[in-house]
Amino acid sequence: MTVRQRISRASPALKFVLLVGVMSFFADFTYEGSRSIIGPYLGLLGAGALAIAVITGFGEFLGYGLRLVSGRSADRTGRYWPITIGGYVLQMSVVPLLALAGSWQVAALLIILERVGKAARNPPRDAMLSHAAKEMGYGWGFGVHEALDQFGAMFGPLLVALVLMVSHHDYKIAFACLAVPGAITITLVLVARLFYPRPHELSAGPVQVTTTGLPRVFWLYLAGAALVAAGFADFPVIAYHFQHAGTVSASLVPVFYAVAMAVSGTGSLIFGRLFDRAGISILIPLTLVTAAYAPLAFLGGFWASLAGVSLWGLGMGVHESIIPAAVAPMVSPDRRASAYGLFTGVYGIAWMLGSIVIGALFSVSLAVVAVFAVAAELAAIPLILLVRRHRHASADADGPATL
């Protein structure tokens, strides 16, 4: 059977997951390509380590915090597609404009606007995706999507690295080239809206959650994820360290980022499937392993830094695919966008605060930076254990656990 025949016979839910995944491939190709070099780019424009940490941290704060607004708006109005489309248009438009930034302040504004666009589109998109993912298992559905998403995040930085090499480190040309995948992304969003105007009809089986509020297990998982986020340095900060310490050459920084995204995408596929089988327990060994990214990336040489970045990518990819998969069965479908918005909003606030602390600790020592990051990651494990215990208790009372 050919690939085309397999796709034609696939269920509408699977087709929707794949279409949104391809859409995310080109979206991440665009904005992750830019994010792989904004650290050195801001440094060349005159920004220091603390300024870069504050810019990227504040961008993540808005990129996650504003999801509270977009998620609630989508659930309240039912306008999931218009909000999603608007977010993609904003995000894909501002990335190429970084080529025209004449100062780090202007570049910072564009970087923040890109995060605002992502904040607008993610909760309603994930809510629509959750309906289709239910048919194949939340972990696998979101894992497939995240894998396509992250492989786009791998090829974008590779293109940027190639452009920088050919253009003798002309960052403006690199940003301008990202207009092409950005335009493809917007086109695919419109195609998805045309062919799947009501994604909620793709949901398979009865709704399992009947409560109207957010359960205790949701808040426990949220607290654990926030600690994980606080310990993950944003990549521009890591890239700035590479440039400042001379650990990794400027032309190889986007290649390192591409490696991280490749590991992230592969991990999303593997651990998304394992999540459907093993539940939230899979996060315990993963958190232990990925916490080692900080000492490797900040204290090691070239090869240790590569290993550290790979673990960083694994941690980010797994958490970003398991978060929507784990939250989906916790809440009713008509509150799912709001739950995603709240969860990722708090996640982003923790990421911003952690990034600012890490940036400030650069002036103390890199060892202290590594200790802070590892401590924050490991502090999440007791909360993950509580989530697992809660789910086991629910299984004993009501049947098989959903996590």
C-alpha positions as CSV (number, residue, x, y, z in Angstrom):
1,M,0.0,0.0,0.0
2,T,1.4,3.4,-1.0
3,V,1.7,6.3,1.4
4,R,-1.0,8.1,-0.5
5,Q,-3.4,5.1,-0.1
6,R,-2.7,4.9,3.6
7,I,-3.4,8.6,4.1
8,S,-6.7,8.3,2.1
9,R,-7.8,5.4,4.3
10,A,-6.8,7.1,7.5
11,S,-9.6,8.4,9.8
12,P,-10.5,12.1,9.8
13,A,-9.1,12.4,13.3
14,L,-5.7,11.1,12.2
15,K,-5.7,13.3,9.1
16,F,-6.4,16.3,11.2
17,V,-3.6,15.5,13.6
18,L,-1.2,15.1,10.7
19,L,-2.4,18.3,9.0
20,V,-1.9,20.3,12.2
21,G,1.4,18.6,12.7
22,V,2.6,19.6,9.2
23,M,1.3,23.1,9.9
24,S,3.3,23.1,13.2
25,F,6.4,21.8,11.3
26,F,6.6,24.9,9.2
27,A,5.6,27.2,12.1
28,D,8.5,25.9,14.2
29,F,10.7,25.9,11.1
30,T,10.1,29.7,11.1
31,Y,10.2,30.8,14.7
32,E,12.6,28.3,16.1
33,G,15.0,29.1,13.2
34,S,14.9,32.7,14.5
35,R,15.1,31.7,18.1
36,S,18.3,29.7,17.5
37,I,20.2,32.9,16.8
38,I,18.4,35.7,18.7
39,G,20.8,35.3,21.6
40,P,23.9,36.1,19.6
41,Y,21.9,38.6,17.5
42,L,20.9,40.6,20.5
43,G,24.5,40.4,21.8
44,L,25.8,41.9,18.5
45,L,23.2,44.7,18.8
46,G,24.5,45.6,22.2
47,A,22.4,43.6,24.7
48,G,24.1,41.9,27.7
49,A,23.4,38.6,29.5
50,L,20.9,40.0,31.9
51,A,19.1,42.0,29.2
52,I,18.8,38.9,27.0
53,A,17.5,36.8,30.0
54,V,14.9,39.5,30.8
55,I,13.8,39.9,27.1
56,T,13.5,36.1,26.5
57,G,12.1,35.5,30.0
58,F,9.5,38.3,29.5
59,G,8.7,37.0,26.1
60,E,8.1,33.5,27.5
61,F,6.0,35.1,30.3
62,L,3.7,36.7,27.7
63,G,3.9,33.7,25.4
64,Y,2.5,31.6,28.2
65,G,0.7,34.1,30.4
66,L,-1.5,35.5,27.7
67,R,-2.8,32.0,27.0
68,L,-5.0,32.5,30.0
69,V,-6.8,35.1,28.0
70,S,-6.9,33.3,24.6
71,G,-7.9,30.0,26.2
72,R,-10.8,31.5,28.1
73,S,-11.9,33.6,25.1
74,A,-11.9,30.5,22.9
75,D,-14.1,28.6,25.4
76,R,-16.4,31.5,26.0
77,T,-17.0,32.5,22.4
78,G,-16.4,29.2,20.6
79,R,-14.2,31.1,18.1
80,Y,-11.4,28.6,18.2
81,W,-10.4,29.0,14.6
82,P,-10.4,32.8,14.3
83,I,-8.2,33.1,17.5
84,T,-5.9,30.4,16.2
85,I,-5.5,32.0,12.8
86,G,-4.9,35.5,14.2
87,G,-2.1,34.1,16.4
88,Y,-0.4,32.4,13.5
89,V,-0.6,35.4,11.3
90,L,1.0,37.7,13.9
91,Q,3.7,35.2,14.8
92,M,4.7,34.4,11.2
93,S,4.7,38.0,10.2
94,V,7.1,39.5,12.8
95,V,9.9,36.9,12.5
96,P,11.2,38.1,9.1
97,L,10.9,41.7,10.3
98,L,13.8,41.0,12.6
99,A,16.0,41.5,9.5
100,L,15.0,45.2,9.7
101,A,15.7,45.7,13.4
102,G,18.4,48.4,13.8
103,S,18.8,48.1,17.6
104,W,18.4,45.5,20.3
105,Q,15.3,47.4,21.6
106,V,13.5,47.0,18.3
107,A,14.5,43.4,18.0
108,A,13.3,42.8,21.6
109,L,9.9,44.2,20.7
110,L,9.6,41.9,17.7
111,I,10.7,38.9,19.7
112,I,8.1,39.6,22.3
113,L,5.4,40.1,19.6
114,E,6.3,36.7,18.2
115,R,5.6,35.2,21.7
116,V,2.3,37.0,21.8
117,G,1.2,35.4,18.6
118,K,2.1,32.0,19.9
119,A,0.1,32.7,23.1
120,A,-3.0,33.5,21.1
121,R,-3.0,30.4,18.9
122,N,-1.8,27.6,21.2
123,P,-4.7,27.0,23.7
124,P,-7.5,26.9,21.0
125,R,-5.4,24.9,18.7
126,D,-4.5,22.3,21.4
127,A,-8.2,22.1,22.4
128,M,-9.2,21.3,18.8
129,L,-6.3,18.9,18.6
130,S,-7.4,17.1,21.8
131,H,-10.7,16.0,20.2
132,A,-8.8,14.2,17.4
133,A,-6.1,12.9,19.7
134,K,-8.6,11.1,21.9
135,E,-9.2,8.5,19.2
136,M,-5.6,7.3,19.0
137,G,-4.6,8.0,22.6
138,Y,-3.7,11.4,24.0
139,G,-0.1,10.6,24.4
140,W,0.4,9.3,20.9
141,G,-1.7,12.0,19.3
142,F,0.1,14.8,20.9
143,G,3.4,13.0,20.6
144,V,3.0,12.7,16.8
145,H,2.1,16.4,16.6
146,E,5.0,17.4,18.8
147,A,7.4,15.3,16.8
148,L,6.4,17.0,13.6
149,D,6.6,20.3,15.5
150,Q,10.1,19.7,16.8
151,F,11.5,18.3,13.5
152,G,10.5,21.7,12.0
153,A,12.4,23.2,14.9
154,M,15.3,21.1,13.8
155,F,15.4,22.1,10.1
156,G,14.8,25.8,10.8
157,P,18.0,26.3,12.7
158,L,19.9,24.1,10.2
159,L,18.7,26.4,7.4
160,V,19.8,29.4,9.4
161,A,23.2,27.9,10.1
162,L,23.6,27.3,6.3
163,V,22.6,30.8,5.5
164,L,25.0,32.3,8.1
165,M,27.8,30.2,6.7
166,V,27.2,31.2,3.1
167,S,26.5,34.9,3.9
168,H,29.5,35.3,6.3
169,H,27.3,35.6,9.4
170,D,24.7,38.1,7.9
171,Y,21.9,37.7,10.4
172,K,19.5,39.9,8.4
173,I,19.6,37.5,5.4
174,A,19.0,34.6,7.8
175,F,15.9,36.2,9.2
176,A,14.6,37.3,5.8
177,C,14.8,33.7,4.5
178,L,12.3,32.6,7.2
179,A,9.5,34.5,5.4
180,V,9.0,31.5,3.1
181,P,8.1,28.9,5.7
182,G,6.1,31.5,7.5
183,A,3.9,32.0,4.4
184,I,3.5,28.3,4.0
185,T,2.3,28.1,7.6
186,I,-0.4,30.7,7.2
187,T,-1.6,28.9,4.0
188,L,-1.8,25.5,5.8
189,V,-3.7,27.1,8.7
190,L,-6.3,28.4,6.3
191,V,-6.5,25.0,4.6
192,A,-7.1,23.3,7.9
193,R,-9.9,25.7,8.7
194,L,-11.5,25.0,5.3
195,F,-11.4,21.2,5.6
196,Y,-12.0,20.9,9.4
197,P,-14.3,23.8,10.5
198,R,-15.7,21.8,13.5
199,P,-12.8,19.7,15.0
200,H,-14.9,18.9,18.1
201,E,-16.9,16.5,15.9
202,L,-13.7,14.3,15.6
203,S,-13.8,13.3,19.3
204,A,-14.3,9.5,19.7
205,G,-16.3,7.9,22.5
206,P,-18.2,9.5,25.5
207,V,-16.8,12.3,27.6
208,Q,-15.2,10.9,30.7
209,V,-14.9,14.0,32.8
210,T,-18.2,15.4,34.2
211,T,-16.9,17.9,36.8
212,T,-17.1,21.6,36.1
213,G,-14.1,22.6,38.2
214,L,-10.4,21.8,38.0
215,P,-9.5,18.8,40.1
216,R,-6.8,18.7,42.7
217,V,-4.6,16.5,40.5
218,F,-4.5,19.3,37.9
219,W,-3.1,21.7,40.5
220,L,-0.5,19.2,41.7
221,Y,0.7,18.6,38.2
222,L,0.7,22.3,37.5
223,A,3.0,22.9,40.5
224,G,5.4,20.2,39.4
225,A,5.5,21.5,35.8
226,A,6.2,25.0,37.1
227,L,9.3,23.8,38.9
228,V,10.5,22.1,35.8
229,A,10.0,25.2,33.8
230,A,11.9,27.3,36.3
231,G,14.9,25.1,35.9
232,F,15.0,25.2,32.1
233,A,17.2,28.1,30.9
234,D,15.9,29.6,27.7
235,F,18.1,28.6,24.7
236,P,19.1,32.2,23.9
237,V,20.7,32.3,27.4
238,I,22.5,29.1,26.7
239,A,23.6,30.3,23.3
240,Y,24.9,33.6,24.8
241,H,27.0,31.5,27.3
242,F,28.4,29.5,24.3
243,Q,29.4,32.7,22.5
244,H,30.7,34.4,25.6
245,A,32.7,31.4,26.9
246,G,33.9,30.4,23.4
247,T,32.7,26.9,24.0
248,V,30.8,26.7,20.7
249,S,31.4,28.8,17.5
250,A,28.7,31.1,16.3
251,S,28.1,29.1,13.2
252,L,27.5,25.9,15.2
253,V,25.1,27.4,17.7
254,P,22.0,26.9,15.5
255,V,23.3,23.4,14.7
256,F,23.3,22.6,18.4
257,Y,19.8,23.9,18.6
258,A,18.8,21.7,15.7
259,V,20.2,18.7,17.5
260,A,18.2,19.6,20.6
261,M,15.0,19.8,18.5
262,A,15.8,16.5,16.8
263,V,16.1,14.8,20.2
264,S,13.0,16.6,21.3
265,G,10.9,15.4,18.4
266,T,12.1,11.8,18.7
267,G,11.5,11.8,22.5
268,S,8.0,13.1,21.9
269,L,7.1,10.1,19.7
270,I,8.7,7.5,22.0
271,F,7.6,8.9,25.3
272,G,4.1,10.0,24.0
273,R,3.5,6.3,23.3
274,L,4.9,5.3,26.6
275,F,2.7,7.8,28.4
276,D,-0.4,6.1,27.1
277,R,0.9,2.8,28.6
278,A,2.7,3.9,31.8
279,G,1.0,7.2,32.6
280,I,2.5,10.1,34.5
281,S,5.2,7.8,36.1
282,I,7.3,8.1,32.9
283,L,8.1,11.7,34.0
284,I,10.0,10.7,37.1
285,P,13.1,9.0,35.4
286,L,13.0,11.6,32.6
287,T,13.1,14.5,35.0
288,L,16.1,12.9,36.8
289,V,18.0,12.4,33.5
290,T,17.2,15.8,31.9
291,A,18.2,17.7,35.1
292,A,21.8,16.9,34.1
293,Y,21.5,19.4,31.1
294,A,22.6,22.3,33.2
295,P,26.0,21.2,34.5
296,L,26.8,19.8,31.1
297,A,25.8,22.9,29.1
298,F,27.1,25.5,31.5
299,L,30.2,23.9,32.9
300,G,31.4,21.5,30.2
301,G,33.4,21.8,27.0
302,F,32.3,21.3,23.4
303,W,31.1,17.7,23.7
304,A,29.6,18.1,27.1
305,S,27.7,21.1,25.9
306,L,26.3,19.1,23.0
307,A,25.2,16.4,25.4
308,G,23.7,19.1,27.7
309,V,21.8,20.7,24.9
310,S,20.5,17.3,23.8
311,L,19.1,16.6,27.3
312,W,17.6,20.1,27.4
313,G,15.8,19.3,24.1
314,L,14.6,15.9,25.4
315,G,13.2,17.5,28.5
316,M,11.5,20.3,26.7
317,G,9.9,18.1,24.0
318,V,8.7,15.4,26.4
319,H,7.1,17.9,28.8
320,E,5.5,19.9,26.0
321,S,3.9,16.8,24.5
322,I,2.9,15.2,27.8
323,I,1.4,18.4,29.3
324,P,-1.5,18.6,26.8
325,A,-1.9,14.8,26.8
326,A,-2.1,14.7,30.6
327,V,-4.4,17.7,31.0
328,A,-7.0,16.6,28.4
329,P,-8.6,13.8,30.4
330,M,-8.6,15.9,33.6
331,V,-11.1,18.5,32.4
332,S,-14.3,18.6,30.3
333,P,-13.9,19.4,26.6
334,D,-15.7,22.7,26.9
335,R,-13.2,23.9,29.4
336,R,-10.1,22.4,27.8
337,A,-8.8,25.6,26.1
338,S,-9.1,27.5,29.4
339,A,-7.3,24.7,31.3
340,Y,-4.5,24.7,28.7
341,G,-4.3,28.5,29.0
342,L,-4.1,28.4,32.8
343,F,-1.6,25.6,32.9
344,T,0.7,27.0,30.3
345,G,0.3,30.5,31.7
346,V,1.6,29.5,35.1
347,Y,4.3,27.4,33.3
348,G,5.4,30.5,31.4
349,I,5.5,32.7,34.6
350,A,7.8,30.1,36.2
351,W,9.9,30.0,33.1
352,M,10.3,33.8,33.1
353,L,11.2,33.9,36.8
354,G,13.7,31.0,36.4
355,S,15.3,32.6,33.3
356,I,15.7,35.9,35.1
357,V,17.3,34.2,38.1
358,I,19.6,32.2,35.8
359,G,20.6,35.4,34.0
360,A,21.3,37.2,37.3
361,L,23.3,34.2,38.6
362,F,25.7,34.5,35.7
363,S,27.4,37.3,37.6
364,V,27.9,35.0,40.6
365,S,29.2,31.8,38.9
366,L,28.3,29.2,36.4
367,A,28.4,26.6,39.1
368,V,25.6,28.4,41.0
369,V,23.6,28.6,37.7
370,A,23.9,24.8,37.3
371,V,23.0,24.1,41.0
372,F,19.9,26.3,40.8
373,A,18.7,24.6,37.6
374,V,19.2,21.1,38.9
375,A,17.5,21.9,42.2
376,A,14.4,23.3,40.5
377,E,14.1,20.3,38.3
378,L,14.5,17.7,41.1
379,A,12.1,19.6,43.3
380,A,9.3,18.6,40.9
381,I,9.7,14.9,41.4
382,P,7.8,14.7,44.8
383,L,4.8,16.5,43.1
384,I,4.9,14.1,40.2
385,L,4.8,11.2,42.7
386,L,1.7,12.8,44.4
387,V,0.0,13.0,41.0
388,R,0.8,9.4,40.4
389,R,-0.6,8.4,43.8
390,H,-3.7,10.4,43.2
391,R,-4.3,8.7,39.9
392,H,-3.8,5.3,41.4
393,A,-6.3,6.1,44.1
394,S,-8.8,7.2,41.5
395,A,-8.2,4.0,39.6
396,D,-8.9,1.9,42.7
397,A,-12.2,3.8,43.2
398,D,-13.4,4.3,39.7
399,G,-11.6,2.0,37.3
400,P,-8.6,2.4,35.1
401,A,-6.7,5.7,35.5
402,T,-6.4,8.0,32.7
403,L,-2.9,9.1,33.6
